[in-house]
Amino acid sequence: MASSEVDQKFLGSIAKATDRSYPYLSSKLYKVLGLSVILSKKLVRARRLRRLDTTRDTKSLQLYHHIIFLSREGLYIIEEYVLPMVENTRTHAMKVLCHKLRASFYHIYVLFHNEPSINQTAIPSYTPTTVEKGKAPVYRNSMRPSPPLPEGGVVQNVGPLPPGLTPVSIPKPSASFLLPAQDYIPRASECFDYACKLADTYLSGSHPVRLSVKTEYAAYLYDCLHDGKGSRRLAQVAIKDVYNAHEGMDDDMFEDAAELVGILGKMMKRGLGGAGSQGSGSTPRAGNGSTPSSTPTPGTVDKVEKELPDLPGPQ
C-alpha cells in the first residue's frame, strides 16, 4: 500500500533530490512520506481487525478513524499538489510512483471505509421454514406482538420533543464525519489501471516501482474485488516481465526487485489451496526473507533514476 518500503525508499530519494531545485514539491513529498511511515504501523495492526463491525463504538475505532484521517490527508496532498507538478516530468519513476500512491490511498478507502463494506456481510433476514409457511400465527396467554416498526429508519416520536432535543441521525459507518461513506471501488480500480498503464509504458519489467504497482494491484484484486484468478494472472505476468527485461539495475534496485518478485510468487498461489498457498488469508508482506529460486541479475544503473526531475520552473 502507501506504506510499502519500496515506495518509501523511492519517495525519500525523490524528495531529497528535489530539495534545492524544487523545495515546494520536496516539502509535499516529505509530508506524504511522513504520513506513509505512520500509516505503515497502523495498517499492520488493522490487518487483524478487517472483520470488525466499524459501526459499533469500540476501542479499535480510534485506530480505524486514524487510518482514514491519514489516508485522506495523503490523498489530498497527492491530488492537489504533487500530481499537477509531476504530470509533465521526464523522470518516469516519480510520475508512476505518485499515481501509484493515489491508488494506494483509495485502496485503503475500499478496505476500511467502503459502502457497502467488502469485509462483512449484511445481517441475514429471517425466512420462515416450509412447515411455517401458510400457517396462522399462534399467540399464547393472550400476548400480542408489538406493531411493526415503520420503514425507513428509527421510530419517530409522535409527540413534541423536549426543549433543546432535536432528532439526531447516527452516521454509518462511524467515520462518515471524516469522509463520505460511498463506493470507492470504481475510483480505486480506475487509478490502479492508469498506474499500471504508466508503469508498463515507461518502466522496465524489473523496475521496483513497476513491481510495486503490480504487487498492490494484485492484492487489491484479491482482497477487494475477490478476483483470485485475475490476481494470480497479474502476478504471473509481472514475474515473466521481470525475467524478460534486459535493462540493468544497481544493487539496491536488485534487492528491492527480488523481494517483490518473491511476494508476487506467493500471490500466484493464493486461493489455490495448495501446500504453499496463502489461501484466503491476508496479503503476503515483504520482509520474510523468501525469494524465488531465480532472481533478476544486477547490471548497470538506469541513468534516468540518477537524473534530477525535469519539472516546470518555479512559479
N, C-alpha and C positions, 0 to 999 in steps of 0.2 A: 504494500500500500504506500501511502505517503511517508511511511516510516521505514521504508526499505533502506538498508545500509548502503547499497549501491547508489540509490538516489541521493542520499545524504552526502556521500563522498563526492559525487559529481556536482551537486548543488553547492557544496562548500568550495570546491575548486573554482567554479564559475564565479561565485561571489567574490572570492579573493582576487581573481584575475581582472575583474571589472571594478575593483575598489577605487582605483585612482582615475581611470578614464571615464567611468560612468558610476559615480558614487550613489546617485539616486537609485539606479537599478540594483546596485550591490546591496544597498540597505534593505530593499524589499526582499531580495533573495535571502539575506541573513535572517530576516523575520520569518520567512517560510521555513528556513532550516531550523530555527528555534522551535517553531510550532511542531515540526516533524519530530524532533527529538523528544518533546514532551508527549506527543501522541503515541510514540512507539511503546513507551512503558504502559500507558493506559490501555492501549489496544491489546497488549498481551494479557492483562488482567481481564479485559472484557471478552476475550475468546471463550472463557468458561461460562459467560452469562448471556450468550446469544439467545437462549430459550427463555430468558426472563420475561415475565409479563411486565412491560415497561409502563403499563397504565396504573400499576399499584404503587403506593407510597412505601418504598423500601429503601434501605440504606444504599443499595447499589445504584439507585437512580442518580446519586451525585456523580458517580463515575460516568454514567450514561450521558448526563447533561453536559459534563465537562468535555467529553469527546465530541458531542455535537457542536458545542461552542467553538472549540479549537478548529474543527473542520470548517465551520462557517467562516471564521476569520481567515484561515489559509486560502480557502476558495476565493474569497473576496479580493485578497491581495493578488492572487494569480490572474483572475479575470479582469480586474480593473486596472492594474498597474503593470504587471510583468508581461503578459501576453501581447498587449499593444506595442511594447518596446522591442520584443524579440521576434515579431512576426516576419520581419524582412532581413533578419540576420543570416549571414552565411555560415555561422557556427551551428551546424545542423543538430549536433548533440544537445545543445542548450534548448533549441526550439522543440525538439522531440520531448525532452525531459519536462519542460514546462507544460506541454499538452498532456503528458502522462500524469503529472501531478494533479492537473484539473480533473482528469478521470478518476484518480485515486480518491480525491475528496468526495466525489459523487458516489464512488464505491462505498465509502463509509456511510453516506446518507442512506444508501439502499440497505446496508446491513443493519443499521441501528435506528433508522427513522423513517422507513418507507411505510406508506399507507396504500394498500394493505401490506401488513408485515410479511416478510418472507421467512421468518424464523418460527412462527407459531401458527397453528390452525385455529379457525374460528370455533366457538363453543357449539357443539352439535345440538340440534333441536330434537325434542322428544318426538318419536314416531311410534304410534300405537302398534302393537303386535297384531297378528292375524286374528287371534282369538278375541282381542278387544274391539276390533273394528265392527261397527254395526250394532253395538250394544249400548243401551241407555246407561248413563252414569248412575251408580248406586250411592245414595247418601245415607250414612248411618247416624243414629242418635240425633236425627233432625238437624244435622250440621250441613250448612250450605256453603259452597265455595264463595270466596270473595269475587266481586265483579272483575272482569279482565281489565288490565291496565290499558289506557289509551295508547294508540300507536304514535310513534314519532318522538318518544323521549320520556322524561320523568313525569310523574303525576303533578299537575298544576293545582295550586291552591285556589279553590273557588272563592273563598272569602278574601277580604282585604288583608294585605300583608302588614306586619307591624311597622311602625315608622323607622326609616333607615334601612330596612331589609328589602333588598331587591333580588330577583332571581339571578342566580349565577350559573352559567354553563361551564361545566368542567371540561377542559380541553382533553382531547385524546388523539395521539399519545401525550404524555405529560410534558414533553419538551416542545410543545407547539408554541410556547411563548418565545422560544429561541429561533425556531424555524418552522415554516408552514408544513403541516402533515399532508403529503401528497405522494404520488407515484413518481419516484425519481429514476426508475429503471429505463425508460426511453432516453432520457438525457444522458445517463451514465453509459448506456450502450453506444450512443452516438459519439460521445467523447472517446471511448475506447477504440471504436472503429477508425476515427480520424487519427488518433495517436499511432495506431498500427500502420495505417497507410503512410504516414510521415516516416515512421521507422523503416518500413520496407523500401521507401524511395531513397532516403538519404543516408542510412547507416548500413554498414556491412552486417552480414549474418551473425558474426561473432562479437559484435559490439555489446558491451554490458548494458548500455541504456536500452538498446533494442530488445535484448533478452529480458530486461526488467519489465518492459511493456508487455511482452508476450506472457511472462510468468503471472503478472497480476491479472491480465485479461483472461487467462485460463482459469485462475482462481475465481474470478467474477462469474464466468460462465457456469462453473460447477456449483459454487455456493449460492449465487443469487438467481440465476436463470435455471438452475437444476438441469443443465445441458451437459451431462457427463461425456457423451460422445463427442460433442463439439470441443469440450475442454481437452480431452485426450488427443484429438486430431490436431488442435492448435499447438499443443506441447510437442507432438511428434514432428510437425513441420518445422517448428523453431529449432529443434535439435538438428534436423537434417540441414537447415540453412547454416548452422554453425560449422559443420564439417565440410560443407561445400564452399565456404568463404575462403578467399585467397588473401585477404588483407592481413597485414601483420598487426601485432599489439605488443605493448610493453608488459613487464612482469605483473604490475598491479591489475591491468585490464585482463590479463590472462587468468589471474586468481579469481577475479570477480566473475568472469565468464564461466570458469569451471564450476564455481559454486552454484550459479544459476542453472547451468546445464544439469547438475545433479538434482536440483529441485524439480526441473521440468521432467527429468526421468522418472521421478516418483509420481508426478502428476499424470504421466501416461498410464499409470496402473490404477489410478483412483477409480473406485466403483466397480472394479472387475472381480473383486472377491478372491484374488489370488493371495499367495503367501506374502508377497512383497507389496501388497496393495494397502493403501491408506484407508480403503473402504469409504464409508460415509463420514469419516472423521474430518477434522479441521484441515485447513490448507497446510502443506508442508512448509516449514520455515527454514531460513538459512541458518548456518552455524552448527549443523550437526556433524560436520566433518566428512560426510559421504559424498563422493563424486563418482561419475561414471567411469567405466574401465578405460575409455579413450577420451581425451580432453583436447581442446584446441591448443595448438602449439604457439608459443610466443614468437614474435618476429620483430620487424621494425615498427617504430611508433607511427601511428597515424598523424600526419602533420596537421591536420585540421584541428585536432584536440590540443595542440600546442600553441595555437594562434589565439590572440585576443578576439573577442566578438566584434564583428563588423556591424555596429549599431548606428542608428541615426545620431547625429550630433546633438549635444545638449541644447535644450530649448532656452 
